[in-house]
Amino acid sequence: MSYCLNPDCQKPHNPSDAKFCLKCGTKLLLGDRYRSIELMGQGRFGRTLLAVDECKPSKPNCIVKQFFSQAQGTENAEEAAQLFEQKAVRLEELGTHPQIPELLAHFAQNQYHYLVQDFIDGQNLAQDLESHGAFNEFQIRQLLKDILPVLQFVHERNVIHRDIKPKNIIRRITSSIQTPANSISSELTEAEGTIANPLVLVDFGAAKFATDNLLPPTGTVIGTSGFVAPEQALGKGTFASDIYSLGVTCIHLLTQKSPFELYSVSEGGWVWREHVSNPVTQGLGRILDKMLENATKRRYQNAGDVLDEVNLLESASAAATISITPPKSSPQLQPSVPVQPEPLVATEPELQVPSQTEPLVATEPELQVPSQTEPLVATEPEPKHLAIAEPAAAPLSQNWKCVQTLTGHSDGGLDWYAGVTCLAFNPAEKWIVSGSEDHTIKVWELSTGKELRTLAGHAGFFVRSIAIRPDEELLASAGDDIIKLWDLETGEEIRTLSGHSSVIQRLVFSPDGQVLISAGNDKTIKIWNPDTGEVMRTLGGNHLIEALSISPDGQIIASGDGDLKAKLYTVKLWNFNTGEEIRTFSGHSNTIRAVAFSPDGQLLASGSCDKTIKIWQVETGALLHTLTGHSGWFAAVNSVAFSPDGKILASGSDDKTIKLWNTETGKTILTLSRHSKGVNSVVFSADGQTLASGSGDKTVKIWRCD
């Protein structure tokens, strides 16, 4: 059967071989490929349809999201189209995670916008609850350990889900992906429960970007009644709102009761303990209580904090399992009364559809890391040739101190993202330039810390990378799929370079300043003539590229790529002149976020989401060292930088620290820990006497050695 794509069609059912609807004449194939076969749900803003991919021999199922046009004029229509395109870009990025549906395609056809996503064949947790009854503590812990990392991944990409509930967590029936051994996807014993196979977080239709120009106005209500956080019910959702909804999901699964039955108006709080079917420890109870706090300031602010406490609870599992029922007269928290049981409807014309059971907003996670430093681990005996020539000596002393904090990047008071993502010194060390999630670039006077000017040109997108040409006259910036060139002295925008088809992650100028190199989510590296805007060469790849560097002699390009689904993470070396791939380094177990050549070009350092830094010999491809020390559940290494003399390697991590490593001895010199959120960028000045760091806490810190 074919189901008509026209929402107004009175007889949408058609034969499977029909090309056009027999009733209204609408073309039945979407993009000449996808045939809808069943309506799964419909809401104010769109529909969800089950479809088949006619271009594949097996004709696999997929999910089609159809968005209704809410525009009443050309301006609104253009805004809706732009919002749709941004949503598609973000869904493509989210879909690289093995526990989020993959975006297969997006279309505009017959005045409607469509997203095509992977169909998740499985059973959602609401169905599990109905089939097997209330969950026990073991199952809830495993659920948290399985979903919190996914939620953290979503939040790190600046998305708030806004509709966490049992129906939107699906367990695949079959899967070829690998999951953690302690995941809920692993088979459990009969006594522990019946949960098996990977959990997938679906339905990003209610989600939005955490960017100020796309935030819903006060009064917009999105979410599912009973599961929605109180601030979200008022149109002011934050990343902590997702944690609240996950907490409600947990107590619903523990009790098999509606959230409305678990909240007492007379008590002014949740009374879920009175309804638990299986015993719950005090430790898990405290975690759930904090997830359910009414006041966002008292609630967990990010998924990493919750996960840390769940893991600490597991490490202290010797505690007795007891059933806890506090006196009715002393409720432990005072969350708001759940809003009415009727479905909540958005009051703004945004792109939203119902669920596959549906198809983006969310903040910078802040992780409390208990440990600061750990011993360095070397995977092979340490070679004696790591000492580099010394053009400008960076102090090996442990007396590095923060001498200045630059503040100015702002989220407008909305508590969204405004973190500093990238930094660059101008060669004369007169200025330092910062790019931010607030969509701006700021130029600062290094000697005074004074903000000289703000450059704005990447509206609606983070500034992900900046680069300064060696002649100091030209600044390049990237955030969306374009590159902007600026006169660094005046702040005037000179030129826009277009050619990438998706988000650009990294930029770098060649040492002679004659070319600009870019790489990003479209899996390509492009070499540009910055003076003409011409693309001189495109290097092909198979995976998203998040790291980029060029050798000091300008002959070798290094890139770091990764495929979460295939679990392939490599550093590739390319011949700058021919575009040929020279060598591939394999060894990281997660996405590679940073690569950097040593000043003499003999070594390459790579930093990864696996919390490690690897040092490779460029000529042979040999792995010389694996540096470990960044710790905590979320401790991805986001940035690495060699000092000008090559004796120090600096690394910045999501664990909120900067580590300085002695490259000759292979030991940690010290750990700098003044940032309150993850460190996204570290860079040395040309004389090696100054180190700058940029963080999700919206600041740039300047470090010098006494």
C-alpha positions in Angstrom: 0.0 0.0 0.0 1.0 3.6 -0.6 -0.2 6.4 1.7 -0.7 9.8 0.2 1.6 12.6 1.3 -1.1 15.2 1.0 -2.4 15.9 4.5 -5.8 17.1 3.1 -6.4 14.0 1.0 -9.7 12.4 1.8 -8.7 8.9 0.5 -5.0 8.6 1.2 -4.8 4.8 0.8 -3.5 3.7 -2.6 -2.1 0.5 -4.3 1.6 -0.1 -3.7 2.4 0.2 -7.4 0.6 3.6 -7.8 2.8 6.6 -8.7 0.2 9.2 -8.0 -2.7 9.3 -5.5 -5.9 8.1 -7.1 -7.9 10.7 -5.2 -5.9 13.9 -5.3 -3.2 13.2 -7.8 -0.3 13.9 -5.4 3.0 12.2 -6.3 3.5 9.3 -3.9 7.2 8.8 -4.0 9.2 11.3 -1.8 12.3 12.3 -3.6 11.7 9.5 -6.1 12.8 7.1 -3.4 10.7 6.9 -0.3 7.2 5.5 -0.3 5.0 6.1 2.8 2.9 3.2 3.8 1.3 4.1 7.1 0.4 7.2 9.1 1.9 6.8 12.6 0.9 10.1 14.2 -0.2 13.7 13.5 0.1 16.9 15.4 -0.3 20.6 14.9 3.0 21.1 13.2 3.3 17.9 11.1 3.0 14.2 10.7 5.0 11.0 11.2 4.8 8.3 8.5 6.2 4.8 8.2 7.9 4.4 4.8 10.0 2.1 2.8 13.2 2.9 0.8 12.4 1.8 -2.7 16.0 2.2 -3.9 17.4 -0.6 -1.7 16.9 -4.2 -2.6 15.7 -5.1 0.9 13.3 -2.2 0.9 14.0 -1.3 4.6 11.6 0.7 6.7 12.3 4.3 7.5 10.5 7.2 9.3 9.4 10.2 7.3 8.7 13.5 9.2 6.5 15.9 7.3 6.4 19.5 8.5 3.4 21.7 7.9 4.0 25.3 6.7 3.1 27.8 9.4 4.3 30.8 7.4 1.8 33.6 6.5 4.1 35.5 4.2 7.4 35.3 2.3 9.5 36.4 5.2 8.0 33.8 7.6 8.3 31.1 4.9 12.0 31.9 4.4 12.5 31.8 8.2 10.8 28.4 8.4 13.0 27.1 5.6 16.1 28.3 7.3 15.0 26.7 10.6 14.3 23.5 8.8 17.8 23.5 7.2 19.4 24.1 10.6 17.4 21.4 12.2 18.5 19.0 9.4 22.2 19.9 10.0 21.9 19.3 13.7 20.0 16.0 13.3 22.7 14.8 10.9 25.3 15.5 13.6 23.2 13.9 16.3 22.6 10.8 14.1 26.3 9.9 14.2 25.7 8.5 17.7 24.8 4.8 17.6 21.9 5.4 20.1 20.2 8.1 18.1 18.3 7.6 14.8 20.4 8.4 11.7 19.2 11.1 9.4 19.0 9.6 5.9 17.8 12.5 3.9 15.9 15.8 3.9 13.7 17.3 1.2 11.3 20.1 0.2 8.5 18.8 -2.0 5.1 20.3 -2.8 5.6 23.1 -0.3 6.3 20.7 2.6 9.6 19.9 4.3 10.5 16.3 5.0 13.1 14.5 7.2 13.8 10.9 6.6 15.3 8.9 9.5 16.3 5.4 10.4 13.5 3.2 11.6 14.2 1.8 15.1 12.8 -1.7 15.2 12.1 -2.4 18.8 10.0 -1.9 21.9 9.8 1.3 23.9 10.0 1.4 27.7 6.3 2.1 28.1 5.7 -1.2 26.3 8.3 -2.9 28.5 6.5 -1.6 31.6 3.2 -2.9 30.3 4.6 -6.3 29.4 6.9 -6.9 32.4 5.7 -4.7 35.2 7.5 -2.2 37.4 11.3 -1.9 37.1 13.6 -2.7 39.9 16.6 -0.6 41.1 19.1 -2.6 39.0 17.1 -1.8 35.9 16.8 1.9 36.8 20.5 2.2 37.4 21.3 0.5 34.1 18.8 2.8 32.3 20.5 5.9 33.7 24.0 4.5 32.8 22.7 3.8 29.3 20.8 7.0 28.5 22.8 9.7 30.4 25.8 9.5 28.1 23.4 9.8 25.1 21.8 12.8 26.7 25.2 14.4 27.4 26.1 13.9 23.7 22.9 15.7 22.8 23.5 18.6 25.2 27.1 19.0 24.1 25.7 19.7 20.6 23.6 22.4 22.0 20.3 20.6 21.8 17.6 20.2 24.4 15.4 17.1 23.8 12.3 18.5 25.7 10.3 15.3 25.5 12.1 12.6 27.6 9.6 9.9 28.5 9.3 6.1 28.3 7.8 6.1 24.8 10.8 7.9 23.5 13.3 5.4 24.7 13.3 2.3 22.4 15.2 -0.9 22.8 16.4 -2.3 19.5 15.3 -5.9 18.7 18.5 -6.5 16.9 21.7 -4.5 16.5 25.2 -4.8 15.2 26.6 -1.8 17.2 28.7 -2.4 20.3 27.6 -1.0 23.7 29.3 -0.8 27.0 29.5 -4.0 29.1 27.6 -2.4 31.9 25.0 -1.0 29.6 21.3 -1.8 29.9 21.7 -3.1 26.4 23.6 -6.1 27.8 21.6 -9.1 28.7 20.6 -9.3 32.3 19.9 -12.3 34.5 16.4 -13.5 35.1 16.6 -12.2 38.7 17.8 -8.8 37.5 15.3 -8.2 34.8 14.6 -8.8 31.2 16.2 -5.8 29.5 18.4 -6.6 26.5 19.7 -4.8 23.3 20.7 -1.2 22.9 18.5 1.7 24.0 17.9 4.4 21.5 16.7 7.9 22.3 14.1 9.0 19.6 11.7 11.8 18.9 13.7 15.1 18.5 10.6 16.8 17.1 10.0 18.8 20.3 13.7 19.8 20.6 15.2 23.1 19.7 18.6 24.7 19.4 20.0 26.5 22.5 20.7 29.7 20.6 19.2 33.0 21.7 17.6 33.9 18.3 15.7 30.6 18.2 14.6 30.3 21.8 10.9 30.0 22.3 9.2 33.0 23.7 7.8 32.9 27.2 4.5 31.1 27.2 5.5 28.4 24.7 4.7 25.0 26.1 6.4 21.9 24.7 6.6 18.4 26.1 4.4 15.7 27.5 2.1 16.5 30.4 3.3 15.0 33.7 6.9 14.5 32.5 7.6 18.1 31.6 9.8 20.2 33.9 8.0 23.2 35.6 10.2 25.8 34.0 9.7 24.1 30.6 5.9 24.3 31.2 6.4 28.0 31.4 8.2 28.2 28.2 11.7 28.5 29.8 13.2 25.1 29.4 16.9 24.5 30.0 19.2 21.5 29.8 18.3 20.6 33.3 14.7 20.2 32.1 15.7 17.0 30.3 17.2 15.7 33.6 13.9 16.4 35.4 11.9 14.5 32.7 14.3 11.6 32.9 13.8 11.6 36.7 10.0 11.4 36.2 10.5 8.6 33.7 12.5 6.7 36.3 9.9 7.0 39.1 7.1 6.1 36.6 9.0 2.9 35.7 9.7 2.1 39.3 6.0 2.4 40.4 4.0 1.8 37.2 1.9 4.8 38.2 1.1 8.0 36.3 3.2 11.0 37.3 0.0 12.6 38.5 -0.5 9.9 41.0 3.1 10.3 42.3 2.7 13.9 43.2 0.8 15.1 46.3 -0.8 18.5 46.2 -1.5 18.4 49.9 2.1 17.3 50.7 3.5 19.8 48.2 6.0 17.2 46.8 6.6 13.9 45.1 5.5 10.8 47.1 6.8 8.2 44.7 8.3 6.1 47.5 4.9 5.2 48.7 4.2 3.4 45.4 7.4 1.5 44.7 6.9 -2.2 44.0 10.6 -3.2 44.6 13.0 -1.9 47.3 15.1 1.1 46.5 18.3 2.2 48.2 18.6 5.5 49.9 21.4 6.4 47.5 19.3 6.0 44.3 16.4 7.7 46.1 18.6 10.8 46.7 19.7 10.9 43.1 16.1 10.7 41.9 15.1 13.4 44.3 17.7 15.8 43.1 16.7 15.1 39.5 13.1 16.0 40.4 13.9 19.2 42.3 11.5 22.0 41.4 14.1 24.7 41.6 16.6 24.4 38.7 19.4 25.7 41.0 19.0 22.7 43.3 18.7 20.2 40.4 21.5 18.5 38.6 22.7 20.9 35.8 24.0 18.3 33.4 23.9 14.6 32.7 27.5 14.1 33.6 26.9 15.0 37.2 24.1 12.5 37.5 26.2 9.8 35.9 29.1 10.5 38.3 26.8 9.9 41.3 25.3 6.8 39.8 28.8 5.4 39.3 29.8 6.4 42.9 26.6 4.6 44.1 27.7 1.5 42.3 31.1 1.6 43.8 29.6 1.7 47.2 27.2 -1.2 46.5 27.9 -2.8 49.8 25.2 -0.6 51.3 22.1 -2.6 52.2 19.2 -2.4 49.9 16.2 -1.2 51.9 12.8 0.1 51.1 12.5 3.8 52.1 9.3 5.5 53.0 9.8 8.8 54.7 7.1 10.3 57.0 4.2 11.9 55.1 4.7 15.0 57.2 8.2 15.8 55.9 8.5 15.6 52.1 12.1 15.7 50.9 11.5 18.2 48.0 8.9 20.6 46.7 8.6 20.2 43.0 5.8 22.0 41.2 2.4 20.4 40.7 2.4 18.6 37.3 0.5 20.6 34.8 -2.8 19.4 33.4 -3.0 15.9 32.1 -4.0 17.1 28.6 -1.3 17.0 25.9 0.7 20.2 25.8 0.6 22.2 22.6 3.2 24.7 21.4 1.9 28.2 20.9 4.6 29.2 18.4 4.8 28.2 14.8 7.9 26.0 15.1 9.0 22.9 13.3 7.5 20.1 15.3 6.0 16.7 14.5 4.7 13.8 16.6 6.8 10.8 17.4 8.3 7.6 15.6 6.6 7.2 18.5 9.0 12.1 16.5 11.8 14.3 15.4 16.3 20.3 18.4 17.5 22.8 22.5 20.0 22.1 25.5 23.5 23.7 27.7 27.2 23.2 28.3 27.6 20.3 30.7 29.6 21.1 33.8 31.3 18.0 35.2 32.6 17.8 38.8 35.8 15.8 38.5 37.1 14.3 41.7 40.7 13.7 40.6 43.1 16.2 39.1 46.1 14.3 37.9 47.1 10.8 37.2 50.4 9.2 36.3 51.4 9.3 32.7 51.2 6.0 30.8 53.6 5.3 28.0 52.7 2.5 25.7 56.2 1.9 24.6 59.7 2.6 26.1 60.3 6.3 25.8 62.7 7.3 23.1 65.6 9.7 23.8 64.9 12.0 20.9 61.8 13.8 22.1 63.8 16.9 23.1 63.2 19.6 20.4 65.3 22.5 19.2 64.8 25.6 21.2 63.7 28.7 19.3 61.7 30.2 22.2 61.9 28.5 25.6 58.6 27.8 27.4 59.3 27.5 31.2 59.2 24.0 32.5 58.6 25.4 36.0 55.5 24.5 38.0 54.9 28.2 38.8 52.5 28.9 35.9 49.7 31.1 37.2 46.5 32.7 35.8 47.3 36.4 35.5 44.2 37.6 33.7 40.7 36.5 32.9 38.9 38.0 29.9 35.1 38.2 30.1 32.7 39.5 27.6 31.2 36.7 25.6 27.6 36.6 26.7 24.4 34.6 26.3 22.2 37.6 27.0 21.4 36.4 30.5 19.5 33.4 29.2 21.9 30.8 30.7 22.5 29.2 27.3 25.8 28.6 25.6 28.3 31.3 25.2 31.5 29.3 25.8 34.8 30.2 24.2 35.5 27.6 21.5 38.7 28.8 19.8 41.7 31.1 20.3 44.5 32.6 18.3 47.4 35.0 19.1 48.5 37.4 16.4 52.2 36.7 15.7 53.3 40.0 17.2 51.4 39.0 20.4 49.6 42.4 20.5 46.2 40.8 20.4 44.4 37.6 21.3 41.3 36.6 19.4 38.5 34.4 20.7 35.5 32.7 19.0 32.4 31.7 20.9 29.2 29.9 21.0 27.5 33.3 21.2 28.1 33.6 17.4 30.8 36.3 17.8 34.5 36.8 17.6 36.2 39.2 20.0 39.6 40.9 19.6 41.4 41.7 22.9 44.4 43.7 23.8 46.7 41.3 25.4 48.6 43.7 27.6 45.5 45.2 29.2 42.8 42.6 28.6 40.6 45.3 27.0 38.0 44.2 24.5 38.8 46.1 21.3 36.1 45.0 18.9 33.4 42.3 18.3 32.9 40.7 14.9 29.5 39.2 14.2 28.8 37.3 11.0 27.8 33.8 11.8 24.3 34.5 12.9 22.6 31.5 14.5 25.8 29.4 14.6 28.7 28.8 17.0 32.1 30.2 15.9 33.9 26.9 15.9 37.3 27.9 14.5 39.5 30.9 13.8 42.9 31.4 12.2 45.2 34.4 11.7 47.4 34.7 8.6 51.1 35.1 9.4 51.1 38.6 7.9 48.7 39.5 10.7 46.3 41.3 8.4 43.8 38.6 7.8 41.5 36.7 10.2 39.5 33.7 9.1 36.5 32.3 11.0 34.1 29.4 10.5 31.0 28.2 12.3 28.3 27.2 9.8 29.1 26.0 6.3 30.9 29.2 5.3 34.2 30.9 6.0 34.4 34.6 6.6 37.6 36.7 6.1 38.1 39.8 8.2 40.6 42.7 8.3 42.1 42.1 11.7 43.1 45.7 12.1 39.7 47.3 11.3 37.2 44.4 11.9 35.8 44.9 8.4 34.4 41.8 6.7 36.3 41.2 3.5 35.0 38.1 1.9 32.8 35.0 2.4 34.0 31.6 1.1 31.3 29.1 0.2 31.9 25.5 -0.8 31.3 23.2 2.2 28.0 21.5 2.4 27.9 21.2 6.2 29.3 22.6 9.4 33.0 23.6 9.2 34.9 22.4 12.3 38.5 23.6 11.8 40.6 26.2 9.9 44.3 26.7 9.5 46.6 28.9 7.4 49.7 27.5 5.7 52.9 28.8 7.2 53.5 31.1 4.3 49.9 32.4 4.5 49.3 31.7 0.8 46.5 29.2 1.4 43.7 28.5 3.9 42.7 25.0 4.8 39.3 24.0 6.2 37.6 20.7 7.2 34.3 19.7 8.6 31.2 17.6 8.8 30.9 17.1 5.0 33.9 14.8 5.3 36.1 17.0 3.1 39.2 19.1 3.4 39.3 22.1 1.2 42.4 24.2 0.3 41.5 27.8 -0.6 43.2 30.8 -2.1 42.2 33.4 0.5 42.8 36.3 -1.8 40.5 35.1 -4.6 38.1 32.8 -2.6 38.8 30.0 -5.1 38.9 26.3 -3.9 42.2 25.1 -5.1 41.8 21.4 -4.1 39.4 19.2 -2.2 40.6 16.1 -0.3 38.0 13.4 0.1 37.3 11.5 3.3 34.9 9.0 4.6 34.1 10.4 8.0 33.4 13.7 9.8 36.6 15.7 10.4 37.0 17.5 13.8 40.7 18.1 13.9 43.2 19.7 11.4 46.8 20.9 11.4 49.6 21.6 8.9 53.3 20.9 9.3 55.7 23.7 9.9 57.2 23.3 6.4 53.7 23.4 4.8 54.1 20.0 3.1 51.8 17.8 5.2 48.2 18.2 6.3 47.0 16.2 9.3 43.3 15.5 10.0 41.5 13.6 12.7 38.2 11.9 11.8 35.8 9.5 13.3 32.7 7.3 12.7 30.8 6.6 15.9 28.7 3.9 14.3 31.6 2.0 12.8 33.9 2.9 15.8 36.7 4.0 13.4 38.8 6.8 14.6 42.0 7.7 12.7 44.6 10.4 12.1 45.4 10.9 8.4 48.4 12.6 6.8 48.0 14.1 3.4 50.5 15.4 0.8 49.7 19.1 0.5 51.0 19.4 -3.1 49.3 16.3 -4.5 46.3 15.7 -2.2 47.3 12.1 -1.8 46.8 10.3 1.6 50.3 9.5 2.9 49.6 7.6 6.1 46.9 6.6 8.6 47.4 6.4 12.4 45.0 4.2 14.3 44.8 3.7 18.0 42.2 6.1 19.5 39.0 4.5 20.7 36.8 7.6 20.3 36.4 10.8 18.2 39.7 12.7 17.6 39.2 16.4 18.4 42.6 17.9 18.1 45.9 17.4 16.2 49.1 19.4 16.3 52.6 19.2 14.8 55.7 19.8 16.9 57.7 22.8 15.8 60.3 20.7 13.9 57.5 18.7 12.3 58.9 15.3 13.5 56.0 14.6 15.9 52.3 14.8 15.8 50.0 14.9 18.9 46.4 13.9 18.8 43.7 14.5 21.5 40.6 12.4 21.7 37.2 11.9 23.4 38.8 8.7 24.8 40.6 11.0 27.3 44.0 10.3 25.9 46.7 12.1 24.0 48.9 10.2 21.6 52.2 11.3 20.2 53.2 9.8 16.9 56.4 9.9 14.8 55.4 11.5 11.6 58.0 9.8 9.3 57.3 6.3 10.4 53.8 6.4 11.9 55.1 4.8 15.1 53.1 5.5 18.3 55.6 6.9 20.8 53.4 7.7 23.7 49.9 7.5 25.1 49.4 10.2 27.7 46.7 9.6 30.2 45.7 11.9 33.1 42.6 13.7 32.2 40.0 12.0 34.3 36.3 11.9 35.0 33.3 10.5 33.2 33.5 13.3 30.6 37.1 14.2 30.0 37.5 14.5 26.3 40.7 16.1 25.1 39.5 19.1 23.0 42.8 20.9 22.2 46.5 20.2 22.1 49.4 22.7 21.5 53.2 22.4 21.5 55.2 25.2 23.0 57.5 27.0 20.4 60.5 25.1 21.6 58.7 21.7 21.6 59.5 20.9 25.2 55.9 21.3 26.5 52.7 20.0 25.2 49.5 21.6 26.6 46.2 19.9 26.6 42.7 21.2 27.4 39.9 18.9 28.4 36.2 18.6 29.3 37.4 17.7 32.8 37.9 21.6 33.2 41.7 21.3 33.4 44.7 22.1 31.4 47.7 19.8 31.6 51.3 20.7 30.7 53.4 17.7 29.7 57.2 17.5 29.5 57.7 16.0 26.1 61.2 14.8 26.9 60.5 13.0 30.1 56.9 12.1 29.3 55.7 13.4 32.6 53.0 15.8 33.7 54.5 19.2 34.8 51.4 20.4 36.4 47.6 20.7 36.1 45.9 24.1 35.8 42.3 24.0 37.1 40.8 27.5 37.3 38.1 27.0 34.7 34.6 26.0 35.9 33.6 24.2 32.7 35.4 22.3 30.0 38.5 23.7 28.3 37.9 23.9 24.5 41.1 25.6 23.3 44.7 26.1 24.4 47.4 28.1 22.6 50.9 29.3 23.3 52.2 32.7 22.4 55.1 32.9 19.9 57.7 33.5 22.6 56.4 30.5 24.7 56.0 32.7 27.8 52.2 32.9 27.7 49.5 30.3 27.5 45.8 31.2 26.8 42.8 28.9 27.4 39.2 29.2 26.3 36.4 27.5 28.2 32.7 26.7 28.2 32.6 29.0 31.3 32.6 31.9 28.7 36.1 33.1 29.7 39.6 33.4 28.3 42.3 32.9 30.8 45.9 34.1 30.4 48.6 32.1 32.1 52.2 33.0 32.7 55.1 31.5 34.5 56.8 33.3 37.4 
